[in-house]
Amino acid sequence: MPDRQVHEIDHDAPTASLVYTFGGTPPVTSISPGTILTTSTMDCFAGLIRTPDDVPSQVCDPRYLNPQTGPFFVEGAEPGDTVAVHFITIEPREPWGVSSTVPFFGALTASRDTALLHSPLPEMTWIYELDTAERIVHYQARESGLHLPLPMDPMHGTIGVAPPLGEVRSSLTPGSWGGNMDTPEMRVGATCYLGVNVEGALLSLGDGHARQGEGETCGVAVECAMDSVLVVDLIKNSPTPWPRLESDDYLMTTGSAKPLEDAFRIAHTEMVHWVSDLLGLATMDAYQLVSQIALSPVANVCDTVYTMVCKIPKRLLGDVAAYTDVHAAMAAVRNSYLPR
């Protein structure tokens, strides 16, 4: 059985003491490849929004949004390698989650980059009851009595490594290092592949969501603190230019940019190259194949730049194994870890 390591965080720590960047922060601890890491993450508001009367503009300091757990120094990781992270469990830490609207933030309002003359939409907060036993997220309308039970689908909105070129990037921003991609594909059973840019990679994660619609339209999912267990491994001498994901059924690539079509282009270009490598195809043949079999889930259309996913069913590619079948090995670790 792989080594196990527990990293506790202080969920009552002052918000100013937390980590809000990828890069620029010394590691909290080191982990060896193959380790099962048990840790937790705070919600994007650092637990400050707890009632429908709490709104972000009054309760939160905008400098201290989206705290991250980490960074973790992955032993042996060097530029040109890839860190693989497989999610064994992602469980809400509290019996509640929160969503809100934030002035001039979200896909259906003016923003800093999309300047319009209208006033901000109403700033409102919704509290969701989370039933982990029944795997239900309870939606309750604010302005009527409507209640709807929604399927729980826990995920991490942020995971990433230190960016290239010595940059320090906000945890609100996605990019080639990962970061705030906000894709619902980052769920239990998924393996995330992140290209290493600095020694030790400096891996961080956070931004737990009890569930999220594709696109994260209003900009805020059902945000909650998470208890998570993950396997962290290292693939030597195998660069990954943009974050990739693999599940039992799909290969996925991501792209983050504005406008949205450029995020789409990055994700699909990365998939064309990946399929070309896996199948030994010429670029144009891989381009044709991807064009006919790809799905294109929208991850977010609300962050500083947007994220698209390109997703291909593995069964259509025949007997291929990405990264020497690391995902299958990590999934086996998950299966042996979970109670029978």
C-alpha positions in Angstrom: 0.0 0.0 0.0 1.4 3.5 -0.8 2.6 5.8 1.9 -0.1 7.9 3.6 0.3 11.5 4.8 -2.2 13.8 6.5 -2.0 17.6 6.2 -4.3 19.5 8.6 -5.2 23.1 8.0 -6.6 25.6 10.5 -10.2 26.4 9.4 -10.3 29.2 12.0 -7.1 30.9 10.8 -7.3 34.7 10.0 -8.1 35.2 6.3 -5.0 37.3 5.8 -2.8 34.4 6.8 -4.1 32.0 4.0 -2.7 31.3 0.6 -4.3 33.0 -2.4 -1.8 32.5 -5.2 -0.2 29.8 -7.3 3.5 30.5 -7.1 5.3 32.9 -4.7 4.6 30.9 -1.5 7.0 28.4 0.2 5.7 24.8 0.5 3.9 23.7 3.7 5.4 20.2 3.4 6.9 17.8 1.0 5.3 14.6 -0.3 6.9 11.7 -2.1 5.4 10.4 -5.4 2.8 7.7 -4.9 1.6 9.2 -1.5 -2.0 9.1 -0.5 -2.6 12.6 0.9 -5.5 13.4 3.3 -6.3 17.1 3.7 -9.0 19.7 3.7 -9.8 22.9 1.9 -11.8 26.0 2.9 -14.6 27.4 0.8 -13.9 30.3 -1.5 -15.2 32.8 1.1 -13.0 31.3 3.8 -16.2 30.4 5.8 -17.3 34.0 6.3 -20.7 33.6 4.5 -23.0 31.5 6.6 -26.5 33.0 6.4 -28.7 34.5 3.6 -28.0 38.0 5.2 -24.3 37.7 4.6 -23.2 39.1 1.2 -19.7 39.1 -0.2 -19.3 42.8 -0.7 -20.0 43.4 3.0 -18.4 40.3 4.7 -15.4 39.6 2.5 -12.2 41.4 1.8 -11.7 41.1 -2.0 -8.0 40.6 -1.5 -8.8 37.3 0.4 -10.9 35.2 -1.8 -10.4 31.6 -2.8 -7.9 30.3 -0.3 -5.8 27.3 -1.3 -4.4 24.4 0.7 -0.7 23.9 0.0 1.6 24.3 -1.8 3.0 20.8 -1.5 6.6 20.2 -2.7 6.5 17.0 -4.8 9.8 15.3 -4.3 11.8 14.7 -7.5 9.5 17.0 -9.6 11.4 19.1 -12.2 10.5 21.2 -15.2 9.6 18.9 -18.0 7.8 16.4 -15.7 4.1 15.9 -15.0 2.4 15.7 -11.6 -0.6 13.3 -11.6 -3.3 13.8 -9.0 -6.1 11.3 -8.6 -9.1 12.1 -6.4 -10.1 9.2 -4.1 -12.7 11.1 -2.1 -14.1 14.7 -2.0 -16.6 15.1 0.8 -18.3 18.3 2.1 -16.9 19.1 5.5 -20.1 20.9 6.8 -23.8 20.2 6.3 -24.2 23.4 4.3 -23.0 25.2 1.2 -23.4 28.7 -0.1 -23.9 30.5 -3.4 -24.3 34.1 -4.1 -24.4 36.8 -6.8 -21.5 39.3 -6.6 -21.8 42.9 -8.1 -20.4 43.0 -11.7 -19.3 39.3 -11.6 -20.8 36.4 -13.5 -21.6 35.6 -17.1 -24.9 37.5 -17.4 -23.9 40.9 -16.0 -21.4 43.7 -16.9 -17.9 43.2 -15.5 -14.6 45.0 -15.4 -13.7 43.7 -18.8 -17.2 44.0 -20.3 -18.1 47.5 -19.4 -21.8 48.5 -19.7 -24.0 51.3 -18.3 -26.4 49.2 -16.2 -26.5 49.0 -12.4 -25.3 45.7 -10.8 -27.7 42.9 -10.4 -29.0 42.4 -6.8 -26.5 40.9 -4.5 -28.1 37.8 -2.9 -27.0 34.7 -1.0 -28.4 31.2 -1.0 -27.7 28.7 1.7 -27.9 25.0 0.6 -28.5 22.1 3.0 -26.2 19.3 2.1 -27.3 15.7 2.8 -24.2 13.6 2.4 -26.0 10.4 3.3 -28.5 10.8 0.5 -26.1 12.7 -1.8 -28.5 15.6 -2.1 -28.0 19.3 -2.4 -31.1 21.1 -1.4 -32.0 24.2 -3.5 -34.4 26.7 -1.8 -35.6 29.7 -3.8 -35.2 33.0 -2.0 -38.3 34.8 -3.4 -40.7 31.8 -3.5 -41.3 28.6 -1.6 -39.8 26.4 -4.4 -37.5 23.6 -3.1 -35.7 21.2 -5.4 -33.4 18.3 -4.4 -30.3 18.3 -6.7 -27.8 15.5 -7.0 -24.6 16.0 -5.1 -21.5 16.0 -7.3 -18.5 17.2 -5.3 -15.5 18.7 -7.2 -12.5 21.0 -6.7 -12.7 24.2 -8.7 -9.0 24.9 -8.2 -5.9 22.7 -8.5 -2.6 23.7 -10.0 1.1 24.1 -9.7 3.4 27.1 -9.7 3.2 28.9 -13.1 6.1 29.2 -15.5 8.6 32.1 -15.7 8.6 32.6 -12.0 5.1 34.2 -12.1 2.8 34.5 -9.2 -0.9 34.2 -10.2 -4.1 34.8 -8.3 -6.1 31.7 -7.2 -9.0 33.4 -9.0 -7.3 32.9 -12.4 -6.9 29.7 -14.5 -4.1 29.1 -17.0 -1.5 26.6 -18.2 -0.6 25.9 -14.6 -4.2 24.9 -13.7 -5.6 27.2 -11.1 -9.3 28.3 -11.0 -10.5 26.1 -14.0 -13.9 25.4 -12.3 -14.6 22.3 -14.3 -17.1 19.8 -12.9 -14.9 17.1 -14.4 -12.5 17.5 -11.4 -14.5 15.0 -9.4 -13.9 11.7 -7.6 -12.3 9.1 -9.9 -10.6 11.7 -12.1 -6.9 12.0 -12.6 -5.5 15.5 -13.3 -2.2 15.9 -15.1 -0.3 19.2 -14.5 3.0 20.1 -16.2 5.8 21.0 -13.8 7.3 24.5 -14.1 9.5 24.7 -11.0 11.4 22.3 -8.8 8.9 20.5 -6.5 6.0 21.6 -8.7 4.4 23.4 -5.7 0.9 21.8 -5.9 -2.1 23.5 -4.3 -5.9 22.9 -4.4 -9.1 24.4 -3.0 -12.5 25.9 -4.0 -14.7 22.9 -3.2 -18.1 22.8 -4.8 -20.9 20.4 -3.7 -22.1 20.8 -7.3 -21.8 23.2 -10.2 -23.4 23.7 -13.5 -21.2 23.8 -16.6 -20.1 27.4 -17.2 -20.7 28.4 -13.5 -23.0 31.0 -14.9 -23.5 33.3 -11.9 -19.9 32.9 -11.0 -20.5 31.1 -7.7 -21.2 27.4 -7.4 -22.5 25.6 -4.3 -19.3 26.5 -2.4 -18.3 24.4 0.6 -15.3 23.3 2.7 -14.1 19.9 1.7 -12.3 16.9 3.2 -10.4 15.3 0.4 -8.2 12.3 -0.1 -6.0 12.1 -3.2 -3.0 10.2 -4.7 -0.1 12.3 -5.9 2.3 10.8 -8.4 5.1 12.0 -10.7 5.6 11.1 -14.4 9.2 11.9 -15.3 10.4 13.4 -18.6 6.8 13.8 -19.8 5.8 17.5 -20.3 2.1 18.5 -20.2 1.7 22.0 -21.7 -1.9 22.5 -20.5 -3.8 20.6 -17.8 -5.3 17.3 -18.8 -7.8 15.0 -17.1 -8.6 11.3 -17.4 -11.5 9.3 -16.1 -12.3 5.7 -16.6 -14.3 6.6 -19.7 -12.8 9.9 -21.1 -9.6 11.7 -22.0 -9.9 15.5 -21.5 -7.8 18.6 -22.3 -8.4 22.1 -21.1 -7.7 25.6 -22.4 -8.2 28.9 -20.5 -8.3 32.3 -22.4 -10.5 35.1 -23.5 -12.4 35.2 -25.8 -14.1 31.8 -25.1 -13.4 30.6 -28.6 -9.6 30.8 -27.9 -10.1 28.6 -24.8 -11.9 26.2 -27.1 -9.0 26.4 -29.6 -6.4 25.6 -26.9 -8.3 22.7 -25.5 -9.0 21.2 -29.0 -5.4 21.8 -30.2 -4.1 20.0 -27.1 -6.4 17.1 -27.8 -5.3 16.9 -31.5 -1.7 16.6 -30.3 -2.5 14.1 -27.6 -4.5 11.9 -30.0 -1.8 12.2 -32.6 0.8 10.9 -30.0 -1.4 8.2 -28.6 -2.4 6.7 -32.0 0.7 7.6 -34.1 -1.4 9.7 -36.4 -0.4 12.6 -38.6 -1.6 15.9 -37.3 -4.3 16.4 -40.0 -5.6 12.9 -39.4 -5.8 13.5 -35.7 -7.5 16.8 -36.4 -10.2 15.0 -38.5 -10.7 12.4 -35.8 -11.1 14.9 -33.0 -13.5 16.9 -35.1 -15.9 13.9 -35.3 -15.7 12.5 -31.7 -15.1 15.4 -29.3 -17.4 16.8 -26.7 -16.9 20.4 -25.5 -18.1 21.0 -22.0 -17.8 24.6 -20.8 -16.0 24.9 -17.5 -16.4 28.5 -16.6 -17.5 31.7 -18.4 -17.1 34.0 -15.4 -13.4 34.1 -14.2 -10.7 36.4 -15.3 -10.3 34.2 -18.3 -12.6 31.4 -19.4 -12.0 27.6 -19.4 -13.1 25.1 -22.0 -12.8 21.3 -21.9 -12.3 18.9 -24.9 -13.5 15.4 -24.0 -13.1 12.2 -26.0 -14.6 8.8 -25.1 -11.6 6.4 -24.6 -13.6 3.5 -26.1 -13.4 5.1 -29.5 -9.6 5.2 -29.5 -9.1 1.4 -29.2 -6.5 -0.1 -26.9 -4.4 3.0 -25.9 -3.0 4.0 -22.6 -2.1 7.6 -21.7 1.0 8.3 -19.6 1.8 4.6 -19.4 -1.6 3.9 -17.9 -1.0 5.9 -14.7 -4.7 6.6 -14.3 -5.5 2.8 -14.1 -2.8 2.3 -11.5 -4.1 5.3 -9.4 -7.7 4.1 -9.8 -6.6 0.7 -8.4 -5.2 2.5 -5.4 -8.5 4.3 -4.9 -10.4 1.0 -5.1 -8.1 -0.6 -2.5 -8.4 2.5 -0.2 -12.3 2.7 -0.2 -14.2 0.4 2.2 -15.8 -2.6 0.6 
